[in-house]
């Protein structure tokens, strides 16, 4: 993992290391992004599973999936900043690697759902299909698992 060491020497990483205020803002941005991502994803997944039945399905799905996508982009960007401060240490952290895997799987699941026929027809008023419900359940486990793995990072 030593090939990652130069990342910690970049001007951005050094600025974050030297300025606790910059690091706090990056960290707060990451936590805020994760909160928005998980909030939107969990509500959307639960709606697809039949909870919150009063919410209009197609409008809710479209809005929350867009909110989650923007939040994911922000979480990845702020996470990259935080990673740059100690890249070798993080790359060797089992919890961090598990978190990355779960985020990649969660993102792949979301992309597959949005390309699926079930999603397309659901956003046009059709009922939620069984595969779409299954994908929502998988999504819940992946994103909540990524959150838990992220919290675990500091304990290893």
NORHU-V964009 format. One record per pair of residues at least 24 apart in sequence whose C-alpha atoms are under 10 Angstrom apart, sorted by the first residue. I is the first residue (numbers start at 1). J is the second residue. D is the distance in Angstrom with one decimal. If there is no record, write none. Layout:
<<I:J:D> <I:J:D>>
This chain:
<<1:87:8.5> <1:88:5.7> <1:89:8.6> <1:90:9.6> <1:91:6.8> <1:92:7.3> <2:87:8.9> <2:88:6.2> <2:89:9.5> <2:91:9.5> <3:87:9.5> <3:88:8.2> <4:84:8.9> <4:86:9.1> <4:87:6.0> <4:88:5.8> <4:89:9.5> <4:91:8.3> <5:84:8.9> <5:85:9.7> <5:86:8.1> <5:87:6.4> <5:88:5.9> <5:89:9.3> <6:84:9.2> <6:87:8.8> <6:88:9.5> <7:83:8.9> <7:84:5.7> <7:85:7.9> <7:86:8.5> <7:87:6.8> <7:88:8.9> <8:81:9.9> <8:83:8.5> <8:84:5.2> <8:85:5.3> <8:86:6.1> <8:87:6.3> <8:88:8.4> <9:84:8.4> <9:85:8.4> <9:86:9.7> <9:87:10.0> <10:84:8.1> <10:85:9.2> <12:81:7.6> <12:84:7.9> <12:85:8.7> <13:80:9.8> <13:81:7.0> <13:82:8.1> <13:83:8.7> <13:84:5.3> <13:85:5.1> <13:86:8.5> <13:87:9.7> <14:84:8.8> <14:85:7.3> <15:85:9.2> <16:81:8.0> <16:82:8.2> <16:84:8.7> <16:85:6.9> <17:82:9.7> <17:84:9.5> <17:85:6.4> <17:86:9.3> <23:78:9.9> <23:81:8.6> <23:82:7.5> <23:85:9.0> <24:82:9.8> <25:78:9.3> <26:75:9.8> <26:77:9.2> <26:78:5.7> <26:79:8.0> <26:80:9.6> <26:81:6.9> <26:82:6.9> <27:75:9.8> <27:78:7.2> <27:79:8.0> <27:81:8.7> <27:82:6.9> <28:78:8.9> <29:74:7.8> <29:75:7.5> <29:77:9.4> <29:78:6.4> <29:79:8.9> <30:71:9.2> <30:72:9.7> <30:74:7.2> <30:75:5.1> <30:76:8.0> <30:77:8.2> <30:78:5.2> <30:79:6.1> <30:80:9.5> <30:81:9.2> <30:82:8.5> <31:75:7.8> <31:78:9.0> <31:79:9.3> <32:71:8.5> <32:74:9.1> <32:75:8.2> <32:78:10.0> <33:68:8.9> <33:70:8.6> <33:71:5.0> <33:72:6.9> <33:73:8.4> <33:74:5.9> <33:75:5.0> <33:76:8.8> <33:77:9.7> <33:78:8.4> <33:79:9.7> <34:68:9.2> <34:71:6.9> <34:72:7.4> <34:74:8.5> <34:75:6.0> <34:76:9.4> <34:79:9.9> <34:143:9.6> <34:146:9.9> <34:147:8.0> <35:68:9.8> <35:71:8.5> <35:75:9.5> <35:147:9.5> <36:64:9.7> <36:67:7.6> <36:68:6.8> <36:69:9.9> <36:70:9.2> <36:71:6.1> <36:72:8.6> <36:74:9.9> <36:75:9.4> <37:64:9.1> <37:65:9.2> <37:66:9.9> <37:67:7.2> <37:68:4.6> <37:69:7.5> <37:70:8.1> <37:71:5.1> <37:72:6.0> <37:73:9.4> <37:74:9.3> <37:75:8.2> <37:143:8.8> <38:68:7.5> <38:71:8.8> <38:72:9.2> <38:140:8.9> <38:143:6.8> <38:144:7.6> <38:146:9.8> <38:147:8.4> <39:64:9.0> <39:67:9.5> <39:68:8.2> <40:64:5.2> <40:65:7.1> <40:66:8.9> <40:67:6.6> <40:68:5.6> <40:69:9.4> <40:71:9.0> <41:65:7.2> <41:67:8.8> <41:68:6.2> <41:69:9.4> <41:110:9.6> <41:136:8.9> <41:139:7.8> <41:140:7.6> <41:143:7.9> <41:144:9.7> <42:68:9.8> <42:136:8.7> <42:137:9.6> <42:139:8.2> <42:140:6.3> <42:141:9.7> <42:143:8.3> <42:144:8.6> <43:140:9.6> <44:68:9.4> <44:136:8.0> <44:139:9.8> <44:140:9.6> <45:132:9.4> <45:133:7.9> <45:134:9.6> <45:135:8.4> <45:136:4.7> <45:137:6.8> <45:138:9.1> <45:139:7.0> <45:140:6.6> <46:133:9.1> <46:136:7.4> <46:137:8.2> <46:139:10.0> <46:140:8.3> <47:128:9.8> <47:133:9.4> <47:136:8.9> <48:122:9.7> <48:127:9.5> <48:128:6.6> <48:129:9.1> <48:130:9.8> <48:132:7.4> <48:133:5.9> <48:134:9.3> <48:135:9.2> <48:136:6.5> <48:137:8.9> <49:128:8.3> <49:129:9.9> <49:130:9.3> <49:132:8.6> <49:133:5.5> <49:134:8.3> <49:135:9.6> <49:136:6.8> <49:137:7.5> <50:128:8.8> <50:133:8.7> <56:125:9.6> <57:122:7.9> <57:123:7.5> <57:124:9.6> <57:125:7.9> <57:126:9.5> <57:127:8.9> <57:128:8.9> <58:119:9.3> <58:120:9.7> <58:121:9.4> <58:122:6.5> <58:123:4.4> <58:124:6.8> <58:125:6.5> <58:126:8.9> <58:127:9.7> <58:128:10.0> <59:123:7.5> <59:124:9.6> <59:125:9.7> <60:123:9.3> <61:119:9.1> <61:122:8.9> <61:123:7.3> <62:114:9.9> <62:119:9.9> <62:123:7.4> <65:110:8.6> <65:114:9.0> <68:110:9.8> <69:107:9.0> <69:110:9.2> <69:111:10.0> <72:103:9.2> <72:107:8.6> <76:103:9.5> <90:153:8.2> <90:154:9.8> <90:156:10.0> <92:156:10.0> <93:152:9.7> <93:153:6.9> <93:154:9.2> <93:155:9.8> <93:156:6.9> <94:149:8.9> <94:152:9.1> <94:153:7.7> <94:156:7.8> <95:146:9.2> <95:148:8.9> <95:149:5.3> <95:150:6.7> <95:151:8.4> <95:152:5.9> <95:153:5.0> <95:154:8.6> <95:155:8.8> <95:156:7.4> <96:146:9.1> <96:149:6.8> <96:150:6.5> <96:151:9.2> <96:152:8.0> <96:153:5.7> <96:154:9.2> <96:156:9.4> <97:149:8.7> <97:150:9.5> <97:153:9.2> <98:145:8.8> <98:146:7.4> <98:148:9.8> <98:149:6.4> <98:150:8.5> <98:152:9.8> <98:153:9.5> <99:142:9.3> <99:143:9.2> <99:145:7.5> <99:146:4.7> <99:147:7.4> <99:148:8.1> <99:149:5.1> <99:150:5.9> <99:151:9.3> <99:152:9.1> <99:153:8.7> <100:146:7.5> <100:149:8.9> <100:150:8.9> <101:142:9.3> <101:146:8.2> <102:139:9.8> <102:141:9.1> <102:142:5.6> <102:143:7.0> <102:144:9.1> <102:145:6.9> <102:146:5.3> <102:147:9.1> <102:149:8.6> <103:142:7.2> <103:143:6.9> <103:144:9.9> <103:145:8.9> <103:146:6.1> <103:147:9.2> <104:142:9.3> <104:143:9.9> <104:146:9.6> <105:138:9.6> <105:139:8.7> <105:142:7.1> <105:143:9.0> <105:146:9.7> <106:135:9.9> <106:138:8.2> <106:139:6.0> <106:140:8.8> <106:141:8.8> <106:142:5.5> <106:143:6.2> <106:144:9.8> <106:145:9.7> <106:146:8.6> <107:139:8.9> <107:142:9.2> <107:143:9.1> <108:139:9.9> <109:135:7.0> <109:136:8.9> <109:138:8.0> <109:139:6.9> <109:142:9.0> <110:135:8.2> <110:136:8.9> <110:138:9.9> <110:139:7.6> <113:139:9.9>>
